[in-house]
Amino acid sequence: TPGEYVWKVLTSSDPAEKTKKLKAELANGRLAMMAVIGMFFQDGLTGSAWGDWTLYTASPLRAFENELGVQDPVGFWDPLGFTADGDVLAFKRRRHVELKHGRICMLATMGYITPEIAGKFPGYLAPSTGLKFADIPNGLAAVSKVPALGWVQMVAYAGYCELSGPRTRAANTSDYAELAPGDFGFKVLTSSDPQELSKKLSAEIANGRLAMMAMMGMLFQDGLTGSAWGDWSLYTASPLRTHKA
């Protein structure tokens, strides 16, 4: 019996109450495992059981702790240690990539949501084949319905956006030395007030991060359920259904 080590602490004559207690034990145990590892880690870094950040003066992350995107509640968050070496140019490259992907995902997320809420354009997507916008399903199912020429147009436009922007090489961070992250030849977020501009740019980063997570979530649930909104009732093959109780 899982958790049976000769003695019992959580008991009850009521089966429902006993189940509630055992589930609470599992949840609290998972939280405690994460918490104690976190406390050990911050104690090792700072010499304080509570992880006083001011004591960790040798941290290379201090080079970036005042950058845009460092926001409450986590502050500067780099769990994989990409910035551990303090390389400023590598940081600028990653910020470029983060902004680009964030902007793409914000547009993609709106593209996923808008047809569901506001409907689709009237008329024909491909008049020569009689294909209407209304005939295109939402989500991943649209991939097989869009004509090949339509994909050629989208790929060509994406290529134009890439080639008309700053020329950079992924393996050469020196290409980013003179580039301002997020500056691709046009500006939308501007302000004569430095604080207001910083607020807008920080909001863009936060919204871009959220959109990247949202887009991956929508694609994943669409792939599992066949629905752009991830209707759980459609995922009948889920192995989790055997444990849903």
C-alpha positions in Angstrom: 0.0 0.0 0.0 1.6 3.3 -1.0 2.7 5.3 2.1 2.3 2.3 4.4 5.3 2.3 6.7 3.9 0.3 9.6 2.4 3.3 11.3 -0.5 5.5 10.4 -1.2 9.1 11.2 -3.9 10.1 8.7 -6.9 8.0 9.5 -10.7 8.3 9.5 -13.7 6.1 9.6 -15.3 8.2 6.8 -13.9 7.1 3.4 -14.4 10.6 1.8 -12.6 12.3 4.7 -9.7 9.8 4.6 -9.4 10.4 0.8 -9.3 14.2 1.4 -6.5 13.8 4.0 -4.4 11.5 1.8 -4.7 13.9 -1.2 -3.7 16.8 1.0 -0.7 14.8 2.2 0.4 14.2 -1.4 0.0 17.9 -2.4 1.8 19.1 0.7 4.6 16.6 0.1 5.1 17.8 -3.5 5.2 21.4 -2.3 7.7 20.6 0.4 10.0 18.8 -1.9 10.2 21.9 -4.2 10.5 24.2 -1.2 13.4 22.5 0.5 15.4 22.2 -2.7 14.8 25.9 -3.3 15.9 26.8 0.3 19.0 24.6 0.0 19.9 26.3 -3.3 19.5 29.8 -2.1 21.3 29.0 1.2 24.2 27.6 -0.8 24.4 30.7 -3.0 23.9 33.4 -0.3 24.9 31.8 2.9 21.6 32.6 4.4 18.7 30.1 5.0 16.3 32.7 3.7 18.4 33.5 0.6 19.1 37.2 1.1 19.9 38.4 -2.5 22.1 41.3 -1.2 24.6 38.8 0.1 25.2 37.2 -3.2 27.5 39.9 -4.5 29.4 37.6 -6.8 26.4 36.8 -9.0 27.0 37.5 -12.7 23.2 38.0 -13.0 23.6 41.5 -11.4 24.7 42.7 -14.9 21.1 42.2 -16.0 18.9 42.7 -12.9 17.9 46.2 -14.0 17.0 45.2 -17.6 13.5 45.4 -19.1 11.6 42.3 -18.3 12.8 41.9 -14.7 9.4 42.1 -13.1 7.6 41.0 -9.9 7.0 38.5 -8.5 10.1 36.6 -9.6 12.5 39.4 -10.5 15.4 38.3 -12.7 14.5 34.7 -13.5 16.9 32.5 -15.3 16.5 28.9 -14.0 18.6 27.3 -16.8 21.5 29.7 -16.2 21.7 31.1 -19.8 23.2 34.4 -18.4 25.4 32.8 -15.8 28.5 33.8 -17.7 27.5 37.5 -17.7 27.9 37.8 -21.5 26.2 41.0 -22.5 26.1 40.4 -26.2 24.6 36.9 -25.7 22.0 38.5 -23.5 21.2 41.1 -26.3 20.8 38.3 -28.8 18.4 36.4 -26.6 16.4 39.5 -25.9 16.1 40.1 -29.7 14.9 36.5 -30.1 12.5 36.8 -27.2 10.9 40.0 -28.5 10.6 38.6 -32.1 9.0 35.4 -30.9 6.8 37.2 -28.4 5.4 39.5 -31.1 4.8 36.6 -33.5 3.0 34.7 -30.7 0.8 37.7 -29.8 -0.3 37.9 -33.4 -0.7 34.1 -33.6 -2.8 34.0 -30.4 -5.1 36.7 -31.7 -5.3 34.8 -34.9 -6.4 31.7 -33.0 -9.0 33.5 -30.9 -10.5 36.0 -33.3 -12.2 33.6 -35.7 -13.8 31.8 -32.8 -15.2 35.0 -31.3 -15.7 37.4 -34.2 -16.2 35.0 -37.1 -14.5 34.9 -40.4 -14.2 37.2 -43.4 -17.0 37.1 -45.9 -16.3 36.0 -49.5 -13.7 33.7 -51.0 -10.2 32.8 -50.0 -9.5 31.1 -53.3 -12.1 32.2 -55.9 -10.6 29.9 -58.6 -11.4 26.8 -56.5 -14.6 28.2 -54.9 -13.0 28.0 -51.4 -14.6 30.4 -48.9 -13.1 31.8 -45.7 -16.0 30.2 -43.9 -14.8 26.8 -45.2 -11.5 27.0 -43.4 -11.7 25.4 -39.9 -10.0 27.0 -36.9 -6.8 25.8 -35.5 -4.5 23.1 -36.8 -7.2 21.7 -39.1 -6.8 24.8 -41.3 -3.3 23.6 -42.3 -4.6 21.0 -44.7 -7.3 23.3 -46.1 -5.3 26.3 -47.1 -4.3 26.1 -50.8 -0.6 25.6 -51.6 -0.4 29.1 -53.2 -1.7 30.5 -50.0 1.2 28.9 -48.1 3.6 30.2 -50.7 2.4 33.7 -50.0 2.7 33.4 -46.3 6.2 31.9 -46.5 7.2 34.6 -48.9 5.9 37.4 -46.5 7.7 35.8 -43.6 10.9 35.6 -45.6 10.5 39.3 -46.6 10.2 40.2 -42.9 13.3 38.3 -42.0 15.4 39.6 -44.9 14.3 43.2 -44.6 15.3 43.3 -40.9 18.8 43.4 -39.3 21.2 40.9 -40.7 22.4 38.7 -37.9 24.0 35.3 -37.5 22.8 33.0 -34.7 26.3 31.8 -33.8 27.9 35.3 -33.9 26.8 37.5 -31.0 28.9 40.4 -32.2 26.3 41.1 -34.8 24.1 42.4 -32.0 26.6 44.9 -30.6 25.1 47.9 -32.3 21.4 46.7 -32.4 18.7 47.8 -30.0 16.6 44.8 -29.0 13.2 44.8 -30.7 14.2 47.5 -33.2 13.3 46.0 -36.6 13.0 49.2 -38.6 9.7 50.5 -37.2 8.4 51.5 -33.8 4.9 51.2 -32.4 5.6 51.7 -28.7 6.9 55.3 -28.2 6.8 58.0 -25.5 8.6 61.2 -24.7 8.5 60.2 -21.0 11.3 57.7 -20.2 9.2 56.0 -17.4 6.2 55.6 -19.6 8.3 54.2 -22.4 9.9 51.7 -20.0 6.4 50.7 -18.7 5.2 50.1 -22.3 8.3 48.1 -23.3 8.1 46.0 -20.1 4.4 45.3 -20.8 5.3 44.2 -24.3 7.9 41.7 -23.0 5.4 40.4 -20.3 2.6 40.0 -22.9 4.9 38.4 -25.4 6.0 35.8 -22.8 2.4 35.1 -21.9 1.5 34.8 -25.6 4.3 32.3 -26.2 3.0 30.1 -23.4 -0.6 30.5 -24.5 0.2 29.7 -28.1 2.0 26.5 -27.2 -0.9 25.5 -24.9 -3.5 26.1 -27.6 -1.5 24.1 -30.2 -1.0 21.3 -27.7 -4.6 21.0 -26.7 -5.7 21.4 -30.4 -3.4 18.5 -31.3 -4.7 16.3 -28.6 -8.4 17.0 -28.9 -8.8 18.2 -32.5 -10.5 21.4 -31.3 -9.0 24.9 -31.4 -10.4 25.3 -27.9 -9.2 21.9 -26.6 -12.5 20.3 -25.7 -11.5 17.6 -23.2 -14.5 15.5 -24.0 -13.0 14.9 -27.5 -9.8 13.4 -26.1 -11.2 10.0 -25.5 -7.8 8.3 -25.9 -6.3 10.1 -22.9 -4.6 7.7 -20.5 -5.6 10.1 -17.7 -9.2 9.0 -18.0 -8.4 5.8 -16.2 -7.3 7.9 -13.2 -9.8 10.8 -13.3 -11.4 9.6 -10.1 
